[in-house]
Amino acid sequence: MPMKSRKALTADRPRRQSGAADSDLTAVRRYQRAVNYLAAAQVYLKSNPLLEEPLRPEHVKDRLLGHWGTCPGINLLYLHSNRLILRTEASLLLVTGPGHGAAANLANMYLDGTLGEFYPELTRDRAGLQRFIQRFSWPDGFPSHLNPALPGVIHEGGELGYALATAFGAVLDNPDLVAVCLVGDGEAETGPTATAWHSIKFLHPVTDGAVLPVLHLNGFKISSPTIFATMTDEELASLFRGHGYAVRIVGHLDRIHGEMDEAMAWAHGEIRRIQEAARAGRIPERPAWPMLILRTPKGWSGPREIDGRAIEGSFRAHQVPGKELRTHPAHLQAVEAWLRSYRPQELFDAEGRPAEDVLALCPRGDRRMAMNPHTFGGRMRRPLDLPPLGECQVPVSGRGQTRASSMKAMGRYLREVICRNDQARNFRIFCPDELESNQLGEVLEVTARQYDWPLPPHAEHLRPEGRVLEVLSEHNCQGWLQGYLLTGRHGLFPCYEAFIPIVDGMMNQYAKFLKSSLEIPWREPVSSLNYLLTSESWRQDHNGYSHQGPGFINNLLTKKGHTYRIYLPPDANSLLSTIDHCLRARNTINLIIASKLPMPQWLTMDEAIEHCRTGASVWRWASTNGGEAPRVVLAGCGDNLTLEVMAGVQILREEAPEWRVRVVNVTDLQILGIPQKYPHGLDEERFQRIFPLDAPVIFNFHGYTAAIKQLVWERPVNERFDVNGYREEGTTTTPFDMQVRNRTSRYHLVIQAAQKVAAADPGCSAHAEDLIRKYESRLREHRDFIRREGMDPPEISGWEWKSVTWRAR
Amino acid sequence: MPMKSRKALTADRPRRQSGAADSDLTAVRRYQRAVNYLAAAQVYLKSNPLLEEPLRPEHVKDRLLGHWGTCPGINLLYLHSNRLILRTEASLLLVTGPGHGAAANLANMYLDGTLGEFYPELTRDRAGLQRFIQRFSWPDGFPSHLNPALPGVIHEGGELGYALATAFGAVLDNPDLVAVCLVGDGEAETGPTATAWHSIKFLHPVTDGAVLPVLHLNGFKISSPTIFATMTDEELASLFRGHGYAVRIVGHLDRIHGEMDEAMAWAHGEIRRIQEAARAGRIPERPAWPMLILRTPKGWSGPREIDGRAIEGSFRAHQVPGKELRTHPAHLQAVEAWLRSYRPQELFDAEGRPAEDVLALCPRGDRRMAMNPHTFGGRMRRPLDLPPLGECQVPVSGRGQTRASSMKAMGRYLREVICRNDQARNFRIFCPDELESNQLGEVLEVTARQYDWPLPPHAEHLRPEGRVLEVLSEHNCQGWLQGYLLTGRHGLFPCYEAFIPIVDGMMNQYAKFLKSSLEIPWREPVSSLNYLLTSESWRQDHNGYSHQGPGFINNLLTKKGHTYRIYLPPDANSLLSTIDHCLRARNTINLIIASKLPMPQWLTMDEAIEHCRTGASVWRWASTNGGEAPRVVLAGCGDNLTLEVMAGVQILREEAPEWRVRVVNVTDLQILGIPQKYPHGLDEERFQRIFPLDAPVIFNFHGYTAAIKQLVWERPVNERFDVNGYREEGTTTTPFDMQVRNRTSRYHLVIQAAQKVAAADPGCSAHAEDLIRKYESRLREHRDFIRREGMDPPEISGWEWKSVTWRAR
């Protein structure tokens, strides 16, 4: 269908269409006129909502905001999705990629009454209409982009690229749900969208629902043509057939409604055909799920041109055409003529009530897309059945005597979670092919990686059904998980620590979505989004510098304190207690960071639970003098950093038992901040019970030091905190050399402690200087050994905590 | 070619191949054996490099690191790229997507002598070979991933996904260069790679070079099959033809060398055919650039199985097969048999010198891929011809009296840069379709957006040739720019501030690449990577909350202080001085943040240059008492925040002229940090000249407050800094309401100043309390006005700096 052969169909020039009866089509065109009118009216008008008076500048908003260009396409798809629902009673929801076209979604939600259910003053009469059009893009009103204040929204669409993955996440384990997903052709250029097309290869037609992607080619982005709009129909069809889709291209404007009716019926039929066959046991190989490509002009039905320059079908339709209408009479005239071309007086009665035939095209009740129950995730959510922690604990018979991998313990725990919730089908793990690498492989003993396409030889642990989705795309993992959570389910995203910043942008947007949701009374809490970061920087000695980066913490710390938590459990039992908490938690982003390699275990399960409850504790058993009246505090946060603290304090216990060193462990990072900003922040009295004002603190931290500095900033005498952390000093090396290079090693801690003690008490300075010399020399010896032998000295790799007199209760 | 019909060809079972003479093929197979042997030997051996003795545990490294699985594929492509070079003398470089297979690249670079040019001790004899194999994955040796320590490397490959865009960036404006780009099938699942395939639609066959992508299907990621390996040949061909490529699939193992010879010759021929036609004036429409899809088993030629489990062709070949060989005799035996299957004694002579026929397959001089001059970007780099700042300045005839858009001034400046460097063709702008939206459209008067595919009607400012590339993919912009810079050119990446975190991960990796490069003596400095962020958070009142996010600053602040700079110029002339500096700068990441909307101008060009040189100044003309002996310091950083400071101080000048308020402006964020960590950090004496120890500082900052807190952390008496910033309090609202919501407005500053003054001097408290009450009430009135009228009060939107007595020199 070459572009030149298509013609614009304006609202006042109806044409005969195929595929639908004339009377039917009249109402369809009237509905289309109504929603296009309402979308445009929201952008421009603050009064005179039905144009009963000639349009004058004082009817027009002072600030004209919104994006007209994408609205007619959203309206067209909304209308034909509604028609499909009316014909089939199918359960549809809509994920709108171009979320900046909120005016269109709002128009449809206003007409079908959804909006009035949440905002009762938005009645479908003149007074309600007046309020409705004014509220758009108005301070404290409706934003110009979709956001959680609008029902039906599980995707914001401000930062483009994530609609498609979100839609797939929503239909997982919802076998009767169809997510219609409008993908803008601008959005389609993004990487995250480009790879989300693969999602069909994961979808199981028996147990999952379906996504109907509609790639909307309206030709232009803000000012350039879109790549997809420059592709031929042959290229487009070839591309998406290659992805595995059955493709239908729609866009003959002179018979668009008939085409759309047919295309939607075909797509829905294909979906049902695949699902019914599969559910009857005839599972198709490489099912060709349908998708539509819809070509309509940008700003279709808007002004053809203004000031002699093309608007409709050009990039100039992107935002607000004729924007100068308060000062340029020609603009005012053009906009008025355009708005009147929809003939609102034919669509609304004298009381401002929408015409019956228009309303008759709206589905009812929870068949309205914005009322689809799945979009109210908080209402759909059922708590997980979680195993008692006692069942999964790592037995600890003496401090530091057991060695265990935190991630292996986590794997056993998650296996249990999967078993217990197998019937409910409401828990999934999304991972960039790192489950086994991250030592979580035990879950694959009771479930599989879900994948639907045929597999090559030697593939293991993959089946069309499974609770795990693995794909080498953090973007897909995040998008799928968001869709899954916002439709009321639970999930976990394990990832290499260094590569989770790939989804920084997505996480930023999700944090905004969460924060806004919390301000909407009818948004009930959804499950928290849980990141489990491992293969962490300190043990990426082998993969090297590119695999070392704890910066996700810093990104999360920029968010509102009540929207996130950051946990760095020091051992396996603490990790289990943490995940138990996180899988119950709601409405937060939880970041958990722990190691996958075997490490000494410090706490029994009961102790771990208590440690996690308080978020930080004095480890009296590790301290000298029982941790009382400390001269210096050694604090660890992060399991590898805690190990160095323990090894450091052991040296100090032997070399300077009189130095009263207190050992503190922090597992919940937020406790460091003040409670006014951080819900988990310790009140100042409790904070000082752990970190006395008069004792210097050597804080050995897993991440960049900036995180600690900003958290303790508001604390009195914050300069007592001397923070060690990751200093971007890495390469392919050994585990201990990573600590040495970043100056977080046990020897550095001993040297730092000696410096602090000497500074406070000159009487100790001779002893301190001896220790400093001794351990600086030890550092040099170890560096030499490592360079020579390519491995850590045995006294490091074989190090054990010596204080074994203590026994578990 | 269904998978089952292919057979593994092991090193000791040569077969007759088509397309090459027998004698030729013998050497080809011997070269292949040599590089596969060297790759495997590097992973396992620390001595006995030619297996002259039976393999014993003490010959084996204690820590076995590296990724064998991808090495045979890299070796195959390296070999056949070399053969193409030998046949055609073409200028090729190699971008290796699976950078974790560095052992393969190293093997080829060792053989062709490249490595010896930079590491003379790595001679091609027994002693050199011994050093070579030991150095791999050894502390302070060669990392297991490609990194800047290796010649020819312009892409690290640790975080997967960016090879393809980098390769396209490298060939822009290098018409005779061909970048062979190996894309792993794991990497191909990433979003950034998925959209980078579109890059051919931008490439101009007359003035740019070509990329030859080779999608390597080795079937598995870490533990799952790759998506692409589960696709049929028909699906693969359809997908990439849809993208616009001419596709050839290679992978008959029994005649692989003949196939590869033919395929490489075909691809090179197609490239030349397209280029020659275009350069003769017959520019092809939608040129079908060639690409190869290469199917070989993962870990091909490695052990078939170990412990009864398949290795070759399975995910178990990913890293180090038979890893337990120091403790498991069966592993030792399997690895020894495997290594001996390459028959190293036939490939190296008694002195450890590689055989002549093997060496004869290596190109010479700078035709070796790792010696391609374009990969030595620092050597290729020529400084830009930059316009004198005086020519581009914004005339400032009175403080705050001129209103100008910083970005419009920048647009004029960049237009000039493009004109002056038009012949050199070494400056480009990469942007996610936001050039015009960001008010930089003036550059399009002298150049165009480069795009090669045919355009739809109404497209403007696009041509096959142009200095600007716009695509709605921040990933592509970043990848192209990295490739362009690392091959010695210059560039700029303008972006909406809120969406630049999309490339957080890429920036992290680039910062690591830069830091490592600085440690390599033969890496000469490349141009800095310049981000120009605008449409910044404070003026995204209209697009709303999703478009507000200054967090990229915080991410950059996690890097080493010498690898980045962050600039927030307060007005247009300061911005011009900043960009002039940044376009001359080398080896850093520069972040520039400025507004696009008209704002009051404060500094003449001479003043701006001086202000930028020092990074921060006392604005005596704005302060009371000439800024002397301040009772309180009001500091602004960021143009919108500076505006509020100016409006706040104007109120204070009128209401409390006796309060000695000093106005400070910070344009270079690093000056706040200590010079030991930040090269631009002010020494403490100069710092205190601006921020006296005894005066509280109200710091009105553009970004999140954490940035300032971490920078001033080490400064004495840091608690005198009271930091305002973006608090994640946004929505669709008005510009001033953004300031009010985030408590950075002029009224908040007045209230804060009054509180500080009252706290320090009880004599002032009555006056201070009056002011606090007055401006709290003003705040409430303004909020009410904004909600009622949907716009800012005229006294805000029409605010002007009143002190007009001052005149420019």
Interface residues (C-beta under 8 A of the other chain):
Chain A: M3 K46 K61 D62 R63 L65 G99 H100 S137 W138 P139 D140 G141 F142 P143 S144 H145 N147 E156 G157 G158 E159 L160 G161 G186 E187 E189 T190 G191 P192 T193 A194 T195 A196 W197 H198 K201 G219 F220 K221 I222 S223 S224 P225 T226 I227 A229 T230 M231 T232 E235 L236 A237 S238 L239 F240 R241 G242 H243 G244 R286 A310 G313 S314 F315 R316 D433 E434 L435 E436 S437 R449 Y451 W453 P454 L455 P456 P457 H458 A459 E460 H461 L462 E470 V471 L472 S473 H475 N476 A498 F499 P501 I502 D504 G505 N508 Q509 K512 K515 S516 H542 N543 G544 Y545 S546 H547 G549 G551 N554 N555 L557 T558 K559 K560 Y704 T705 A706 K709 Q710 W713 N718 E719 R727 E728 T731 T732 T733 T734 D737 I786 R787 E789 G790 M791
Chain B: M3 K46 K61 D62 R63 L65 G99 H100 Q134 S137 W138 P139 D140 G141 F142 P143 S144 H145 N147 E156 G157 G158 E159 L160 G161 G186 E187 E189 T190 G191 P192 T193 A194 T195 A196 H198 K201 G219 F220 K221 I222 S223 S224 P225 T226 I227 A229 T230 M231 T232 E235 L236 A237 S238 L239 F240 R241 G242 H243 G244 R286 A310 G313 S314 F315 R316 D433 E434 L435 E436 S437 G441 R449 Y451 W453 P454 L455 P456 P457 H458 A459 E460 H461 L462 E470 V471 L472 S473 H475 N476 A498 F499 P501 I502 D504 G505 N508 Q509 K512 K515 S516 H542 N543 G544 Y545 S546 H547 G549 G551 N554 N555 L557 T558 K559 K560 Y704 T705 A706 K709 Q710 W713 N718 E719 R727 E728 T731 T732 T733 T734 D737 I786 R787 E789 G790 M791
